[in-house]
Amino acid sequence: MHPEDRLERGGGSGADIAWAVAVHTNGEIYMAGETLSANLPKGFGTNYNTYGGGNGLHGDAFIAKMNNFGTILYRTYVGGNTEDAAFAVAVDGDGDAYLAGYTRSANFPTANAISNTISGSIIPGLGVYPQDAFVAKLNPAGSQLLYSSYLGGTGDDVGYGLDIDSSGAIYVTGQTSSDNFPVKGAWQPARADFVDVFVARLDPTKIGAASLVYSSYLGGNGSENSYGIAVDSARNAYITGTTGPVALYEFPTTASIGSNDSTAGIFITKFSPNPTQRVHLPLLQR
């Protein structure tokens, strides 16, 4: 049996894409992505939410939990009535699942959120909102949102990378074109150019705006994106991603590797638990 056959038989009648996977210490597998299927099999658990819908290109985010034999323990939708997708997933020691991605849905389900309202106005002619990043936490049964929030401004924002520390704090990174992305204790409080990276730490045990511990832009004069984040035992956050040819010469670094005639760069940056203190690691030029 090919892997594609397994995916098709595990999905619904529409298109289904898994973008991320995480494994609990007990071997249970957590998979997240996006789906256009209104009939995803829910497994032995109870769906937290029914399919919200989409525009024919993107539907709902979803998360599935399986045991180490591949049996589905739960599978649930997380989304509203337009476009939602999950690009990152993590799991803590209790089996709580954490998601990050993006949404255009004005009715995306929220709980204890930084913002309960999507940012921006409906785009004329398209009938959809700009993209907000989202961050969500579900209980081990997948039946309850313990935390869920929009995270973005009036431009397009996407959460691509996510990690958690031993206290359950959430670290998320991605891309933003918003001038008013919510910042707090920021090393870089304003967007440098059209598209910048963002990095944020959230505490899902707190309610509302208090759950945003810090948030900062990171970028130069060009387009940057961050796809990955990891946190160490001292709660330093490390993010990595790409810069465009213009930003290559403007991106804030302490060192670089490679020639200056390349057309793109790969960066890695370290943020201390106090985000105003940042340690740049080398910019790797291609």
C-alpha positions, -999 to 999 in steps of 0.1 A, spaced: 0 0 0 14 34 -9 13 63 16 -10 82 -7 -36 53 -4 -34 56 34 -40 93 32 -70 90 8 -87 63 29 -82 83 61 -97 115 46 -131 125 33 -147 131 -1 -128 164 -7 -92 173 -8 -72 168 24 -37 179 32 -16 172 63 10 199 69 24 190 103 29 161 127 39 157 164 44 127 186 37 124 223 61 106 245 36 77 247 38 72 209 5 89 201 6 108 168 -10 143 162 -15 154 126 -28 188 114 -36 204 81 -65 216 60 -95 199 44 -123 205 20 -141 173 33 -173 178 53 -172 141 61 -139 134 77 -142 103 99 -141 114 136 -126 82 150 -135 71 185 -136 106 200 -162 133 198 -158 161 172 -153 195 188 -167 212 157 -184 204 124 -171 214 90 -174 252 87 -170 254 49 -147 271 24 -145 288 -9 -136 258 -31 -98 263 -26 -94 261 12 -117 247 38 -112 241 75 -81 234 96 -82 199 112 -63 179 137 -63 142 142 -49 121 170 -39 85 165 -24 58 186 9 41 176 -11 15 157 -26 41 134 -61 39 150 -78 74 150 -86 84 185 -102 117 174 -103 140 145 -119 174 146 -124 205 125 -111 239 137 -124 267 116 -151 291 104 -171 295 72 -143 305 49 -106 296 47 -87 281 76 -55 260 76 -32 246 102 6 245 94 21 236 128 12 213 156 28 205 190 17 183 220 25 187 257 30 160 283 -7 160 292 -17 153 256 -30 188 250 -26 198 213 -14 232 200 -20 245 165 -9 275 145 -20 286 110 -42 312 93 -79 320 90 -100 343 69 -131 334 89 -149 361 108 -165 333 129 -134 313 137 -139 298 172 -121 316 200 -115 310 237 -98 333 262 -84 351 231 -61 381 226 -86 391 199 -121 376 193 -125 395 161 -107 391 128 -87 422 117 -93 441 86 -124 446 63 -139 424 37 -118 426 5 -140 441 -23 -150 417 -50 -137 386 -31 -160 386 -1 -133 374 23 -112 390 50 -74 394 50 -57 365 67 -51 365 104 -27 340 120 -44 319 147 -31 299 177 -52 272 194 -50 247 222 -73 216 225 -78 192 254 -65 156 251 -99 144 238 -101 170 211 -135 180 224 -128 214 239 -108 245 229 -88 255 259 -74 285 241 -79 300 207 -71 334 193 -67 355 162 -32 369 160 -28 396 133 -34 430 119 -53 444 89 -29 428 64 -21 392 57 -7 372 86 2 335 87 15 313 115 39 287 101 59 275 131 50 266 167 67 252 198 59 250 235 80 251 266 78 231 298 53 256 313 29 252 283 37 287 269 33 288 231 59 302 208 47 310 172 64 325 142 54 333 106 49 361 82 30 394 83 22 423 60 3 442 87 14 476 99 -6 470 131 3 435 140 -1 433 178 34 439 194 44 438 230 79 442 245 91 442 210 127 442 198 115 456 165 82 474 171 74 483 135 73 466 101 105 474 81 90 467 46 62 450 28 65 416 45 83 408 78 87 379 101 69 379 134 77 360 166 54 358 196 51 341 230 16 334 244 5 321 278 -28 301 273 -34 300 311 -42 338 310 -72 354 295 -75 380 267 -47 405 260 -28 392 291 -21 360 272 3 378 249 36 378 267 57 393 239 55 398 202 79 414 177 85 420 141 118 409 125 130 420 91 148 443 67 140 462 35 124 433 16 103 402 21 111 377 48 93 346 61 98 323 91 88 287 89 103 272 120 107 279 157 122 260 186 126 268 223 153 256 247 151 248 284 160 284 293 131 296 272 152 312 245 134 311 211 151 303 179 135 311 146 146 303 110 134 313 76 142 332 44 150 367 31 147 381 -3 175 396 -24 169 432 -11 165 422 25 197 401 23 217 433 28 194 449 53 185 419 75 198 425 111 226 401 117 258 398 138 275 376 112 270 361 78 282 331 59 286 331 21 291 357 -6 272 389 -10 261 383 -46 234 357 -38 198 363 -45 183 349 -13 193 341 23 184 318 51 185 332 86 184 319 121 178 343 150 177 337 188 155 357 211 161 357 249 131 353 273 132 391 273 125 398 236 142 432 237 174 412 240 181 394 207 212 374 196 216 372 158 230 340 145 246 339 110 227 347 79 234 319 55 235 332 19 228 311 -11 
